[in-house]
Structure formats: structure tokens, C-alpha cells
Amino acid sequence: MATIRIADAKDQILRTKAQDGVSSDIGDSIYRTQSFSRSETMDAHDDIYNIRSRSKAPSMERRSSRADAAEREDDNPGLRKPGDFKQKQVFKGKMLMWLTYQSIGIIYGDIGTSPLYVYSSTFSSVPSNQDLVGALSIIIWSLFMMVTVKYIFIILWADNGGEGGTFSTYSLLSRYMNITHRDPREASLVQLKRHLSGDLERAGKHVRHGLESRKFARGLLKVIGVLAVTMVISDGLLTPAQSVLGAVQGIRVVDPNIPKRTVIGVTDTILVVLFLIQPLGITKITFAFAPIIIIWLGFNAVFGIYNLSKYDSSVCKAFNPSYGFKFLIRNKEQGWRMLGGILLAFTGVEALFADLGAFSRRAVQLSWLCYTFPCLLLAYIGQESFIAVHPEAYSNPFFKAAPPGTIYPALIIAILAAIVASQAIITATFQLLAQVMKLSYFPQIKVVHTSRIFHGQLYIPVANWLLMIGTILVASIYNNTTSLGNAYGVCVMFVTFFDTCMVSLAAMFVWRISPFIVFLPWLIIACLDGAYLSSALTKVPDGAWFTITLAAMLASVFLLWRFGKEQQWFAEAEDRFPTSHFVKMDPGGQMHLTERYHGTPLSSTRGFGIFFDKAGETTPIVFSQFVLKLTAIPEVVVFFHLRPLKTPSVGPENRHTVSRLAIPNCYRLVVRYGYNDEIITPNLASVIFEQVRRYLIEGQAEAQTRALPERPEATTDENQVHEPDHAVAMPEEKCRKH
């Protein structure tokens, strides 16, 4: 029976290294170690240097040089294989069409139900024909500029390995710029691609240097990335409550005498059901949700065509943007305030970008350009055509403009679509929380991948139940859509403005576009964002303070957690060093501590010692503490490391990698696993033992194969034949013996 000792170094950290060398490949060239400082790196080569090297540890360079001297004797642990990095999924043909179908049911529920309330939120009294045409012109061009041009054609390209959202763009920038610290335990899991300064425009080089060298600029980018996440989550509390409550209140069209408590009770019940089905995953949910949104958008398009052909077709002149400018000039401050209602026409666009990881860029582009966008244009034009003839219909244009005989089917599909509308923000919340956890802004909680085909479709149980409780409380406390509407929209505009800024930086430092070329598009889009944002801020006293306060509180939690993790990394870095720093072997084969630890001899303890460390960059801290405190070392030592990959499963032939270290009878085992693989099992120690044993047997066989051609054919000296076997098999015999 083997004696197993497992020493757990959970949440310990690997030593920091200074990295240099520019490469877009995945190989070791990105991680070549140099012993010069960050400033010397920038001045001399300006290559990829370690963006984790902003450490307060004064002995970083000494540790780096010691590591160079020691680890050259270790076998290559195989830590940087091409498959370790997340690969963006690309779908074509039927799979692309299937994803496009799914995206309609998930992404466009929010923005697709806007025709229910845009006109009623924009006008507070019967509008004139001129104001109707002006408002329609702004709606049309907002959908074109803010959604189609800005997001569909530009921002969706700023994904980080297929993931979307403002925080993913920040993560993308952190791979191309020195703007953040990283968990040293996961250094080899991040593909750094910082461009040489010579590859950037001169202005871009100076802008990048300014952002990297100023602590305030780095902190501002971090805060923007975190605030964008928390603002989407804050809207995640409001959107389900508002959409479901609005849908249930629609029942009063049939019976105005339904009491408010009944409306609230039905709303809360529907919200519970909505969150209970989230564990099914996006693919299964879309079997019900996608047809609802497709039919809903189809209703809007058909109603629009009917009204446009029957009533005032002259409203098509609203495609001329001059009518929008005249509207704002004519109404002055009141026109500016009306932008707070018009912006509801594209709320949900922030979720469109955040949900990108669950689908793909091409699927989102196809679903918007080929179906959703045309349907929404027809809906708004048709409603305006009806209101031009019946001005009093502005308060409820969708139902009042419904063709005769369609009011009840329209009511049913509108209620269902309004319920489904909240799915976009729920999915976005799961995506964004997974992203912040990867960069250590939030504790690691359980993340469930709901599809073996589409790797980015996630479900987070804890977040789901907290969202459910929050939305029920919000719906019960606010209890009407008017109050909720006052709290809605501000966070959306903040997030869209943050997206504009982040993607502009990505254009300069990732796509290497000149800042002078980037500036004009940024200025145009930023002015649009600013106009809508300034109008939305007028809602702060009426209820928007709630979402801003909640977002600020959540951001404080995320930033505080990240600060604590960085302090942990800096503190633990001082205790992490290679084995040659504290252990050496004398000519007689006796292991003892180095002179800096008084040269104390190390006794050998019987057993098979397993020392865990997260990612496998260097010596586990728990091993060094074990040796220094107990002045003993197990007969056979294994450094055990886990490396999660963004794939459903890793095949047995690629799962385990064993290498030999400089210490006698010491090995490193790296286990790669997918999100559906179960690694921590009751027989884990036996699995580790068997992998090391197999490595020794295979090494012995290779040694024999290499030695055969060098021996004379007539050699009969048994000692010469069996001496390599004995030398290689010695550790295995120790394993078997214990």
C-alpha cells in the first residue's frame, strides 16, 4: 500500500518574470526571460514585456536571474501548447443559420419591444405633424448610427477571443498594452501580443506610452471597464421587472378593473418561472423564445406596411436627417429632453455586444441586418403614419394602430414578447460575470457551460438566483412601469459611451490605426452618446439614482476584491523561488539546504509527496515551506498543476503532461481539462501515481531504444545491458516500494 501525502497550496502564486520578445505566436518566444527593468525594456526594444511586472517586490530581478540558472536543468514542462489558448469558434452554413435564429430570440427581445413605448415616452401631449416627422427622423438615424454603424459594423469587431462587452474590450487592451497586473499563476494561459512601437503610428506610440506610464490613466481604464459591467448588471435588475410588469399591465386593455395586487402577483410569478428555466441553457430556451420574437417582429413589420399604405405615406421623408435637426432646433430644451424617450428605441444595444460570446459576430450581424432592423424601421414608420392621421394615438400607438381583428392576437404576442425581452440582459449578466472572474475582480463561483457545441453559452447559478430575488423586489417596490421607466436608460447610455472610448483605443493599439483617423469617427459617435446621455441624466432625481448607486456599490466590491488579490500576489511573490535557491545535492548524492539556510542536511521521508499549485509556472510555495520547516523531502515528489481550457473536454492522450525536474525523483504533472471534465476524484492520488509511473516506463523504453545502435551486436555483458534500466527504473521502484 502506497503512503500518500498531499500538500495543498491552494491559491498560491507563481514567481513573477520579466518577459521580452514580440510574437503573435503561441510559443515560448513571448515568455523569454530577461533581467532588465521595465523602463530599460521600453527604451531599448519596446518589445512585449511582462505586464505583470509592476510589482512592489524589490527582489524581482534577483529571483528572475536565479530562475534562469535553476530551471535550465529542468525538462520542458509543456506549459505553452497552442491548444491552451482560447480559440474563437467560427461557424458556417447550417450552424451559422442556427446561431442566427437563436440570437433573434435572445438578443433582440429588449430592443425589439421598444415600439410599445417609444412614442408615448417621447411626447407628453398630442404632437404636431412636424414634431412627429422630426422624432421619426431621429429614431431612424439613431437606429442606423448607434446600432448598425457603431455596433454591428465596428464594435462587434473588438471582441476578445469571441467574447463581447466593454470589459472584454478592456481585457483585449490589456493583452496589447501594459495597463494591468495579472495573476502570475496564469501567465502562460494569456497570449500577449503587444506591438512594437515601430509598428505603430508616431502619434499612437506617444498615446500608448502616456496611458501605460500614468497611474491615473491605467486606473481610469480599469474603473471604466468595471463600471460598464456593474451598470449592465444594474439594468439587469430593472429590465426583467419593467418588461414583465409592462406585459402584465397590458391585460388591463381587456379589463381595466384588475387590481394592482393581482398585477404584482402575476408579475412575480412570471419572473420566478423565467429564472427557473435559465439552467436549461440558451439553446433549449430559444426553442420557445426565438419563435415569439420572430412572430412579434413580423407583426410589427406587417402592421407598419398596412398603416403606411392606408394612411400617411409622406412620413417617409423622415429619412432625410434635416428633419431631425429642425426638430431639435425648433423645440430647443424640450427637444433635448425628448431625446430621453427616443433613446428607448435602441436600449438593449449594450446587451447585444455583451451577448456576443454566446453566439458569433456573423450571427448577430445577419440577424440584425436581415430581419430585426427592417422590421423595426417598418414598425416606427407605420406607427408614425397612423399617428399623423390620429394624433391622440401617440399614447399607445402599437395597439391603436393594429389592423381590425388583430387586437387580441397582437395583445397575446406583445405580452409574450415583453416577457422574453428580459432574456437579453440576463444572458449578458452571465457573460460579464464570467469575464470579471477571469481577471480576478470577483470570487470564483460556479459557471456552467450549457452547450457542448457553442462554448460561450453560460449559466451562473448564484447570479441567477440573486437576479431573481432582486427583480422581484424591484417589481414589488416600484409596482408600475412609469417609476421603473424613470430609472431606466442612464446606465445604458453610460455603457454605450464607454464602448465608444474602449473600441477607439482598440483601433489604435490593436488594429494599429492612426489616432488622427480614429479621432473623427470617435468624435461623431461620442457627440451622439453625449447628447443622449445628457438628456437621460435628467432622470436621475426621478429614479435613475437607484441604478447609478447600485452600479457604484457593485463596482466598489469588484475593485476592492481586485485590490486584495493584487496585494496577495505581491506578498506571495516574495516567498516563491526555484528549488535551487534552497535545495542542492552534494557530490555524494546527499540532499541538503543551501548555505543561505545553513546547509542543513535533508532527511528522506518514505512516501509519495504530491504538492499542488494552480497553473504550474514554477515551484509550489507549499513545497518550499515543507522542505524549509521540516528539513525533509519525500522519496518521490510530484508538483501537481491544473490548467483549465475553454473546451468541453480534453482527450486522454492530451490531458496529462509529465516532466522531470532537477531534483532527483522530482516530477511535474500538468493536467489539462475541459469544462465538462471531472478531475478532482476520490482516486486522484492513484491517477497521479500511474501517470508518473507511465512516464518512467516510457522514458526507460526510449533510453533503451537510443542505446541499442551504440552497442556492438555481440555484446553479452549483462551489466552493460541492464545498467540503463537500473538507473531509469530507480524512481519507479521507490514508487512501488512505498
C-alpha positions in Angstrom: 0.0 0.0 0.0 1.4 3.4 -1.0 1.7 6.1 1.6 0.2 9.3 0.1 0.9 12.7 1.4 -0.9 15.5 -0.4 0.1 19.1 0.4 -2.3 21.7 -0.8 -1.1 25.1 -1.9 -4.4 26.4 -2.9 -4.5 29.9 -4.2 -0.7 30.2 -4.0 1.2 32.2 -6.6 4.0 31.7 -9.1 7.0 34.0 -9.1 6.9 36.9 -11.5 9.1 37.0 -14.6 10.1 39.9 -16.9 9.2 39.0 -20.4 10.5 40.3 -23.7 10.2 39.5 -27.4 7.4 40.3 -29.8 5.4 37.4 -31.2 1.9 36.8 -32.2 2.5 33.1 -32.0 1.6 31.0 -29.0 5.0 29.6 -28.4 7.6 30.3 -25.8 9.0 33.4 -27.6 6.5 35.6 -25.8 7.9 34.5 -22.5 11.6 34.8 -22.9 13.1 36.0 -19.6 15.4 39.0 -19.4 16.8 40.6 -16.3 16.4 44.3 -17.2 13.8 46.6 -15.9 10.6 47.8 -17.4 11.9 51.2 -18.3 15.0 49.6 -20.0 12.8 47.3 -21.9 10.7 50.2 -23.3 13.8 52.3 -24.2 15.9 49.5 -25.7 13.5 47.3 -27.5 9.9 48.2 -26.7 9.0 44.5 -27.2 6.4 42.6 -25.3 7.4 42.9 -21.7 5.7 41.4 -18.7 2.6 43.4 -17.9 2.5 41.7 -14.5 5.9 43.1 -13.6 4.6 46.2 -11.9 5.4 44.5 -8.7 6.4 46.1 -5.4 8.8 43.2 -4.7 12.3 44.6 -4.6 14.0 41.3 -5.3 12.2 40.6 -8.6 15.3 40.8 -10.8 17.3 38.6 -8.4 14.6 36.0 -8.5 14.5 36.2 -12.3 18.2 35.5 -12.6 18.1 32.7 -10.1 15.2 31.1 -12.0 17.3 31.3 -15.2 20.2 29.4 -13.5 18.0 26.8 -12.0 15.3 26.0 -14.4 17.6 25.3 -17.4 18.2 21.9 -15.8 14.5 21.0 -15.7 12.8 19.3 -18.6 10.3 21.3 -20.6 7.1 21.1 -18.7 5.0 21.7 -21.8 3.1 24.6 -20.3 2.5 26.6 -23.5 0.8 24.4 -26.0 -1.2 26.0 -28.9 -4.4 24.5 -27.6 -4.1 26.1 -24.2 -5.3 29.5 -25.5 -8.9 30.1 -26.1 -9.8 29.7 -29.8 -12.5 31.7 -31.3 -15.3 29.5 -32.7 -16.2 30.1 -36.4 -19.5 28.7 -37.7 -20.7 28.4 -41.3 -23.6 27.1 -43.2 -26.4 25.4 -41.2 -24.7 26.1 -37.8 -24.4 29.8 -38.6 -28.1 29.9 -39.5 -29.0 28.1 -36.3 -27.0 30.6 -34.3 -28.6 33.4 -36.1 -32.0 32.0 -35.3 -31.0 31.7 -31.6 -29.7 35.2 -31.4 -33.0 36.7 -32.5 -34.7 35.0 -29.6 -32.1 36.1 -27.0 -30.6 39.4 -28.1 -33.4 41.3 -29.7 -36.2 40.9 -27.1 -35.3 44.2 -25.4 -34.7 46.4 -28.4 -37.4 44.6 -30.3 -40.2 45.6 -27.9 -39.3 49.3 -28.0 -42.2 50.1 -30.4 -44.5 49.5 -27.5 -43.5 52.7 -25.6 -41.1 54.9 -27.6 -43.7 57.4 -28.9 -45.6 57.5 -25.6 -42.3 58.1 -23.7 -41.2 60.9 -26.1 -44.3 63.0 -26.2 -46.3 64.2 -23.2 -49.1 65.8 -25.3 -50.6 65.5 -28.7 -47.6 66.2 -31.1 -47.7 68.2 -34.3 -47.1 66.6 -37.7 -43.7 68.4 -37.9 -42.7 67.0 -34.5 -43.8 63.5 -35.5 -41.6 63.6 -38.6 -38.7 65.1 -36.7 -38.9 62.5 -33.9 -39.2 59.7 -36.5 -36.1 61.0 -38.3 -34.1 60.9 -35.1 -35.3 57.3 -34.4 -34.4 56.1 -37.9 -30.9 57.7 -37.8 -30.3 56.6 -34.3 -31.0 53.0 -35.2 -28.7 53.4 -38.2 -25.8 55.3 -36.4 -26.0 53.9 -32.9 -26.8 50.3 -33.7 -26.0 49.5 -37.3 -22.8 51.6 -37.8 -21.5 51.8 -34.3 -22.2 48.3 -33.0 -22.9 46.0 -36.0 -20.2 47.3 -38.3 -17.5 48.5 -35.8 -17.7 47.5 -32.1 -18.5 43.8 -32.8 -15.0 43.5 -34.3 -13.4 44.5 -30.9 -14.1 41.1 -29.4 -11.6 39.3 -27.1 -11.4 35.7 -28.4 -15.1 35.8 -29.4 -16.3 37.5 -26.1 -18.1 40.8 -26.2 -18.8 43.6 -23.8 -16.9 46.6 -22.6 -14.9 44.6 -20.1 -13.9 42.1 -22.8 -12.5 45.1 -24.8 -10.6 46.1 -21.7 -9.2 42.6 -21.4 -8.2 42.8 -25.1 -6.4 46.1 -24.5 -4.6 44.6 -21.5 -3.0 42.0 -23.9 -1.7 44.7 -26.1 -0.8 47.3 -23.5 0.9 47.4 -20.1 -2.1 48.6 -18.2 -2.8 45.9 -15.6 -1.4 43.4 -13.3 -2.1 39.7 -13.9 -2.3 36.6 -11.8 1.3 35.2 -12.1 -0.1 31.7 -11.7 -1.9 32.1 -15.1 0.9 33.8 -17.0 1.3 31.1 -19.6 -2.5 31.0 -20.2 -2.6 34.5 -21.5 -1.4 35.3 -25.1 0.3 38.6 -25.0 0.6 40.5 -28.3 2.0 43.9 -27.6 3.0 45.6 -30.9 6.5 47.1 -31.3 6.5 50.9 -31.2 7.9 50.9 -34.7 4.7 49.2 -35.9 2.5 52.0 -34.5 1.9 55.4 -35.9 4.0 58.0 -34.2 1.0 59.6 -32.5 -0.2 56.1 -31.4 3.2 55.3 -29.9 3.1 58.5 -27.8 -0.6 57.9 -26.7 0.2 54.4 -25.7 3.3 55.4 -23.7 1.2 58.1 -22.0 -1.5 55.6 -21.0 1.0 53.0 -19.8 3.2 55.3 -17.8 0.4 57.2 -15.9 -1.2 55.5 -13.0 -4.3 57.7 -13.2 -4.8 56.6 -16.9 -4.4 52.9 -16.0 -6.8 53.3 -13.1 -9.4 55.2 -15.2 -9.5 52.4 -17.8 -9.9 49.8 -15.0 -12.8 51.8 -13.5 -14.5 52.3 -16.8 -14.3 48.5 -17.6 -15.7 47.6 -14.2 -18.4 50.3 -14.2 -19.6 49.1 -17.6 -20.1 45.6 -16.1 -21.9 46.8 -13.0 -24.2 49.2 -15.0 -25.3 46.3 -17.2 -26.0 44.3 -14.1 -28.0 47.2 -12.5 -30.1 47.3 -15.7 -30.3 43.5 -15.3 -32.4 44.1 -12.2 -34.7 46.7 -13.9 -35.2 45.2 -17.3 -37.0 41.9 -16.3 -39.1 43.8 -13.8 -40.1 46.5 -16.3 -40.7 44.2 -19.2 -42.7 41.6 -17.4 -44.7 44.2 -15.3 -45.4 46.1 -18.5 -46.6 43.0 -20.2 -48.9 42.0 -17.3 -50.3 45.6 -17.2 -51.3 45.1 -20.8 -54.0 42.8 -19.6 -55.8 45.9 -18.4 -56.5 46.7 -22.0 -59.1 43.9 -21.8 -60.2 44.6 -18.2 -59.2 47.9 -16.6 -60.7 46.8 -13.2 -57.9 44.2 -12.5 -56.5 45.3 -9.1 -52.8 46.3 -8.7 -52.0 43.4 -6.2 -53.1 40.9 -8.9 -50.8 42.5 -11.4 -47.9 42.4 -9.0 -48.6 38.8 -8.0 -48.8 37.6 -11.6 -45.6 39.6 -12.4 -43.6 38.0 -9.6 -44.9 34.5 -10.6 -43.7 35.0 -14.2 -40.3 36.3 -13.0 -39.8 33.2 -10.9 -40.6 31.0 -13.9 -38.3 33.0 -16.1 -35.3 32.5 -13.8 -36.2 28.8 -13.1 -35.8 27.9 -16.8 -32.3 29.5 -17.1 -30.4 26.3 -16.2 -31.8 24.8 -19.4 -29.3 26.9 -21.4 -29.7 29.2 -24.3 -30.1 26.5 -26.9 -33.1 25.0 -25.2 -34.6 28.3 -24.2 -34.6 29.6 -27.8 -36.9 26.8 -28.9 -39.6 28.8 -27.2 -38.2 32.3 -27.2 -37.0 32.7 -30.8 -40.4 32.0 -32.4 -42.0 34.5 -30.1 -39.6 37.3 -31.1 -39.7 36.4 -34.8 -43.5 36.5 -34.8 -43.5 39.7 -32.8 -41.2 41.5 -35.2 -43.2 40.1 -38.1 -46.4 41.6 -36.5 -44.6 45.0 -36.3 -43.5 44.8 -39.9 -46.9 43.8 -41.2 -48.7 46.5 -39.1 -46.2 49.0 -40.4 -46.8 48.2 -44.1 -50.5 48.2 -43.5 -50.6 51.6 -41.9 -48.1 53.1 -44.3 -50.1 52.1 -47.3 -53.5 53.1 -45.7 -52.6 56.4 -44.0 -49.9 59.0 -44.5 -47.1 57.7 -46.6 -45.4 61.1 -46.7 -43.8 60.3 -43.4 -41.0 58.6 -45.4 -39.5 62.0 -45.8 -38.2 61.4 -42.3 -35.2 59.5 -43.9 -33.9 63.0 -44.5 -31.8 63.8 -41.4 -32.5 67.5 -41.7 -36.0 67.0 -40.2 -34.3 65.6 -37.1 -32.1 68.7 -36.7 -35.0 71.0 -37.3 -36.9 69.2 -34.6 -34.2 69.8 -32.1 -33.7 73.5 -33.2 -37.5 74.2 -33.1 -38.1 72.6 -29.7 -34.8 73.7 -28.1 -34.6 72.4 -24.5 -37.8 70.5 -24.7 -36.5 68.7 -27.8 -33.3 67.9 -26.0 -35.3 66.4 -23.1 -37.4 64.3 -25.6 -34.2 62.5 -26.5 -34.6 60.7 -23.2 -37.7 59.0 -24.7 -36.2 58.5 -28.2 -33.2 56.6 -26.8 -35.5 53.8 -25.7 -35.6 52.9 -29.4 -32.1 51.4 -29.0 -31.9 50.4 -25.4 -30.7 46.8 -25.3 -27.8 47.5 -27.7 -25.4 47.2 -24.8 -26.7 43.6 -24.3 -26.2 43.0 -28.0 -22.5 43.4 -27.6 -22.2 41.7 -24.2 -24.1 38.6 -25.6 -21.6 38.2 -28.4 -19.8 35.4 -26.6 -22.9 33.2 -26.6 -23.3 33.5 -30.4 -20.9 34.9 -33.0 -20.3 38.1 -34.8 -21.6 36.9 -38.1 -24.8 35.5 -36.5 -25.5 38.8 -34.7 -24.8 40.8 -37.9 -27.1 38.6 -40.0 -30.0 38.6 -37.5 -29.9 42.4 -37.2 -29.4 43.4 -40.8 -31.6 40.8 -42.5 -34.5 40.8 -40.1 -34.6 42.9 -37.0 -33.5 46.2 -38.4 -36.0 46.2 -41.3 -38.9 45.1 -39.1 -38.2 47.9 -36.6 -38.0 50.5 -39.3 -41.3 49.5 -40.7 -42.8 49.4 -37.2 -41.8 53.0 -36.3 -42.7 54.4 -39.8 -46.1 52.6 -39.7 -46.9 53.9 -36.2 -46.0 57.5 -37.2 -48.1 57.2 -40.3 -51.1 56.2 -38.2 -50.5 58.9 -35.5 -50.3 61.6 -38.3 -53.9 60.9 -39.0 -55.0 60.0 -35.4 -52.7 62.3 -33.2 -54.3 61.1 -30.0 -53.0 57.6 -30.6 -49.4 58.6 -29.6 -50.1 57.3 -26.1 -50.5 53.7 -27.2 -49.6 53.5 -30.9 -49.0 49.8 -31.3 -52.4 48.6 -30.2 -54.4 51.5 -31.6 -52.6 51.2 -34.9 -53.3 47.4 -35.1 -55.5 46.5 -38.2 -59.1 45.5 -37.5 -59.5 42.0 -36.0 -55.9 41.7 -34.8 -56.0 43.3 -31.4 -56.3 40.1 -29.4 -53.5 38.2 -31.3 -51.4 41.3 -31.0 -52.0 41.6 -27.3 -51.0 38.0 -26.7 -47.8 38.1 -28.7 -47.0 41.5 -27.2 -47.3 40.1 -23.7 -45.1 37.1 -24.6 -42.5 39.3 -26.3 -42.3 41.6 -23.4 -41.7 38.7 -21.1 -39.0 37.3 -23.3 -37.4 40.8 -23.6 -35.5 40.4 -20.3 -33.6 37.4 -21.6 -31.0 39.6 -23.4 -29.9 41.3 -20.2 -29.9 38.0 -18.1 -27.6 36.4 -20.7 -25.4 39.4 -20.7 -25.1 39.3 -16.9 -23.8 35.7 -17.1 -21.3 36.6 -19.8 -19.9 39.7 -18.0 -19.6 38.0 -14.6 -17.6 35.2 -16.2 -15.3 37.8 -17.7 -14.6 39.7 -14.5 -13.9 36.4 -12.6 -11.2 35.6 -15.2 -9.3 38.8 -14.3 -9.8 38.3 -10.5 -12.3 41.1 -10.0 -14.8 38.7 -8.3 -14.5 35.4 -6.3 -14.6 32.3 -8.4 -18.1 30.9 -8.3 -19.6 28.1 -10.3 -20.0 28.6 -14.0 -22.0 26.1 -16.0 -21.4 25.7 -19.8 -24.8 24.7 -21.2 -23.7 23.6 -24.6 -21.1 21.2 -25.9 -21.2 22.9 -29.4 -21.4 26.6 -28.6 -18.7 27.0 -25.9 -19.6 30.6 -24.9 -23.2 29.8 -23.7 -23.0 30.1 -19.9 -25.2 29.9 -16.8 -24.1 31.0 -13.4 -26.5 29.6 -10.7 -25.6 32.1 -7.9 -26.0 35.1 -10.2 -29.3 33.7 -11.5 -30.9 33.4 -8.1 -29.7 36.8 -6.9 -31.0 38.4 -10.0 -34.4 36.7 -9.4 -34.6 38.0 -5.9 -33.6 41.5 -6.9 -36.0 41.8 -9.8 -38.9 40.5 -7.7 -38.1 43.2 -5.0 -37.8 45.9 -7.7 -41.1 44.9 -9.3 -42.9 44.8 -6.0 -41.5 48.1 -4.7 -41.8 50.2 -7.8 -45.1 48.4 -8.8 -45.6 50.4 -12.1 -43.7 50.9 -15.3 -43.7 54.7 -15.1 -41.5 54.6 -12.0 -39.3 51.9 -13.5 -39.0 53.9 -16.7 -37.6 56.9 -14.9 -34.8 54.7 -13.5 -34.0 53.2 -17.0 -31.8 54.5 -19.7 -29.0 56.3 -17.9 -26.8 53.2 -17.4 -27.4 52.2 -21.0 -26.0 55.4 -22.3 -23.0 55.3 -20.0 -22.2 51.9 -21.3 -22.5 52.9 -24.9 -20.2 55.8 -24.3 -17.7 53.5 -22.5 -17.8 51.2 -25.5 -17.1 54.1 -27.9 -14.0 55.0 -25.9 -12.7 51.5 -25.4 -13.1 50.5 -29.0 -11.3 53.7 -30.1 -8.3 52.6 -28.1 -8.5 49.1 -29.5 -8.5 50.7 -33.0 -5.2 52.5 -32.2 -3.3 49.8 -30.3 -4.8 46.5 -31.6 -5.7 47.4 -35.1 -2.9 49.9 -35.4 -5.0 52.7 -37.0 -3.6 56.2 -36.7 -5.1 58.3 -33.9 -5.8 61.1 -36.4 -8.0 58.7 -38.4 -9.7 57.4 -35.3 -10.4 60.8 -33.8 -13.1 62.0 -36.2 -15.4 58.8 -36.0 -14.9 58.9 -32.3 -15.9 62.5 -32.0 -19.1 62.0 -34.1 -20.2 58.9 -32.1 -19.2 60.5 -28.8 -21.3 63.5 -29.6 -24.3 61.3 -30.2 -23.6 59.4 -27.0 -23.2 62.7 -25.1 -26.5 64.1 -26.4 -28.5 61.1 -25.3 -26.6 60.7 -22.1 -27.1 64.3 -21.0 -30.8 64.0 -21.7 -31.0 60.7 -19.8 -29.3 62.3 -16.8 -32.3 64.5 -16.2 -34.0 61.3 -15.0 -31.5 60.9 -12.1 -33.7 62.7 -9.5 -36.8 60.8 -10.6 -35.4 57.3 -10.2 -32.2 56.8 -12.2 -30.2 57.5 -9.0 -31.1 53.9 -8.0 -29.3 52.2 -10.9 -26.3 54.6 -10.6 -25.9 54.0 -6.9 -26.3 50.2 -7.3 -23.7 50.2 -10.1 -21.3 52.2 -7.9 -21.7 49.9 -5.0 -21.1 46.8 -7.1 -18.1 48.4 -8.8 -16.6 49.2 -5.3 -16.9 45.5 -4.4 -15.2 44.4 -7.6 -12.4 46.9 -7.3 -11.8 46.1 -3.6 -11.6 42.4 -4.4 -9.2 43.0 -7.2 -7.0 45.3 -4.9 -6.9 42.5 -2.3 -5.8 39.9 -5.0 -3.0 42.2 -6.2 -1.7 42.6 -2.7 -1.8 38.9 -2.3 0.2 38.4 -5.5 2.8 40.9 -4.4 3.1 39.4 -0.9 3.4 35.8 -2.1 5.9 36.7 -4.9 8.5 37.2 -2.1 8.1 33.6 -1.0 8.3 31.9 -4.4 11.7 30.9 -5.8 13.1 27.9 -7.7 14.3 24.8 -5.9 18.0 25.6 -6.5 17.5 28.6 -4.2 17.1 26.4 -1.1 18.0 22.8 -2.1 21.2 21.4 -3.6 22.9 18.0 -3.8 26.5 17.4 -2.7 28.8 15.1 -4.8 27.9 12.2 -2.6 24.2 12.4 -3.6 23.1 13.8 -0.2 20.3 16.5 -0.4 20.7 19.5 1.9 19.7 23.1 2.2 21.8 25.8 0.6 24.2 27.9 2.5 21.7 30.7 2.9 19.7 28.2 5.0 22.8 27.0 6.9 23.3 23.9 4.7 21.1 21.6 6.9 21.0 18.0 5.6 17.6 16.9 4.4 16.3 13.6 5.6 14.3 11.4 3.2 10.8 10.5 4.3 9.1 7.4 3.0 6.2 8.2 0.7 4.9 9.8 -2.5 4.5 13.5 -1.9 2.0 15.5 -4.0 2.3 19.3 -3.9 -0.5 21.2 -5.6 0.0 24.6 -7.4 -2.6 26.1 -9.7 -1.0 26.6 -13.1 2.5 25.1 -13.0 4.8 28.1 -13.6 7.4 27.2 -11.0 8.0 25.6 -7.6 4.9 25.4 -5.4 5.2 27.5 -2.3 4.0 24.7 -0.1 6.9 22.5 -1.2 9.5 25.1 -0.2 7.8 25.6 3.1 7.6 21.9 3.6 11.3 21.5 3.0 12.5 24.5 4.9 10.3 23.9 8.0 10.6 20.1 8.2 14.1 19.7 6.7 12.8 16.6 5.0 11.8 15.6 1.5 9.7 12.7 0.3 11.4 10.0 -1.6 9.3 10.8 -4.7 7.9 14.3 -5.2 5.3 15.4 -7.7 4.3 19.0 -8.4 0.7 18.8 -9.5 -0.9 21.5 -11.6 -4.3 22.1 -13.2 -4.8 24.0 -16.4 -8.5 24.7 -17.4 -9.1 25.0 -21.1 -12.1 26.6 -22.9 -13.3 23.4 -24.5 -15.9 20.8 -23.4 -13.4 18.0 -22.9 -9.7 17.2 -23.3 -8.9 13.8 -24.7 -6.9 11.3 -22.5 -3.9 11.5 -24.9 -3.6 15.2 -24.3 -4.7 15.5 -20.7 -1.5 14.7 -18.8 2.0 16.1 -19.3 4.8 14.8 -17.1 8.3 16.2 -16.9 11.4 15.6 -14.8 12.8 18.4 -12.6 16.4 19.0 -11.5 15.8 17.5 -8.0 16.3 13.7 -8.1 13.0 11.8 -8.2 11.0 15.0 -8.6 8.4 15.4 -11.4 5.9 17.9 -12.6 2.4 16.8 -13.7 0.3 19.2 -15.6 -3.4 18.2 -16.1 -5.4 19.9 -18.9 -9.1 19.6 -18.6 -12.3 21.0 -20.3 -15.3 22.4 -18.5 -17.2 19.1 -18.7 -14.3 17.0 -17.4 -14.2 15.9 -13.8 -10.6 16.0 -12.5 -10.8 16.0 -8.7 -12.0 12.5 -8.0 -11.5 10.1 -5.0 -8.8 8.2 -6.8 -6.8 11.3 -7.8 -3.7 10.2 -6.0 -3.7 6.9 -7.8 -4.1 8.7 -11.2 -1.1 10.9 -10.4 0.9 7.9 -9.3 0.0 6.0 -12.5 0.9 8.9 -14.8 4.4 9.3 -13.2 4.9 5.5 -13.4 3.9 5.5 -17.1 6.3 8.4 -17.8 9.2 6.4 -16.2 8.4 3.3 -18.2 8.2 5.2 -21.5 11.4 7.0 -20.6 13.1 3.7 -19.9 11.9 2.3 -23.2 13.2 5.4 -25.1 16.6 5.2 -23.3 16.9 1.5 -24.4 16.0 2.4 -28.0 18.6 5.2 -28.1 21.2 2.9 -26.6 20.8 -0.1 -28.9 22.6 1.3 -32.0 25.6 2.2 -29.9 26.2 -1.4 -28.6 28.2 -4.0 -30.5 25.9 -6.8 -31.7 28.0 -9.5 -29.9 27.9 -7.7 -26.5 27.0 -10.2 -23.8 27.9 -8.2 -20.7 24.7 -8.2 -18.7 25.9 -5.3 -16.5 26.2 -3.0 -19.6 22.8 -4.0 -20.9 20.9 -3.6 -17.7 22.7 -0.6 -16.2 20.4 2.0 -18.0 17.4 0.0 -16.9 18.5 0.2 -13.3 19.3 3.9 -13.4 16.0 4.9 -15.0 13.8 2.5 -13.1 15.1 3.5 -9.6 12.4 6.1 -9.0 9.7 3.7 -10.2 11.0 1.1 -7.8 10.7 3.6 -5.0 7.2 4.4 -6.0 6.3 0.7 -6.0 8.0 0.1 -2.7 6.0 2.8 -0.9 
